[in-house]
Amino acid sequence: MADAYLHPIAWRKETDLALEIYRATQKVPKDELYGLASPMRRATVSVASNIVEGEGPTPARNLQFLDRARGSLLELETQSFIAIELHNLEPLVFRRMGDRTKERGRILNDLIKSVLEGINAAS
């Protein structure tokens, strides 16, 4: 099973990132609210939600939700890149978010690796 301490850490870091994304996207022009800001908000909330949802009864279910969380994090990275290219996010905000999403990606990869090791050990 995944290291128990990593899930709450990952969840807390993701909720912090979600709050930052919400704050940053408040400055996105109204015409991009649904085209860019809303998907960024949904993606970041999805990461934290999937981490919690993955705390299910089986390692396979946990792995499924952690993989979804990683996919949402990759979506957020792409959306953030587009936002900076459109000048909807300040470069400093984007760099800070980029650093944070990379850190979150490493944490998720560690969780996934730990779950996979648990599954392999049980086989």
Stockholm file with secondary structure:
# STOCKHOLM 1.0

chainA/1-123         MADAYLHPIAWRKETDLALEIYRATQKVPKDELYGLASPMRRATVSVASNIVEGEGPTPARNLQFLDRARGSLLELETQSFIAIELHNLEPLVFRRMGDRTKERGRILNDLIKSVLEGINAAS
#=GR chainA/1-123 SS CCCTTHHHHHHHHHHHHHHHHHHHHTTSCGGGIIIIIHHHHHHHHHHHHHHHHTCSSSHHHHHHHHHHHHHHHHHHHHHHHHHHHTTCSCHHHHHHHHHHHHHHHHHHHHHHHHHHHHHHHHC
#=GC SS_cons         CCCTTHHHHHHHHHHHHHHHHHHHHTTSCGGGIIIIIHHHHHHHHHHHHHHHHTCSSSHHHHHHHHHHHHHHHHHHHHHHHHHHHTTCSCHHHHHHHHHHHHHHHHHHHHHHHHHHHHHHHHC
//
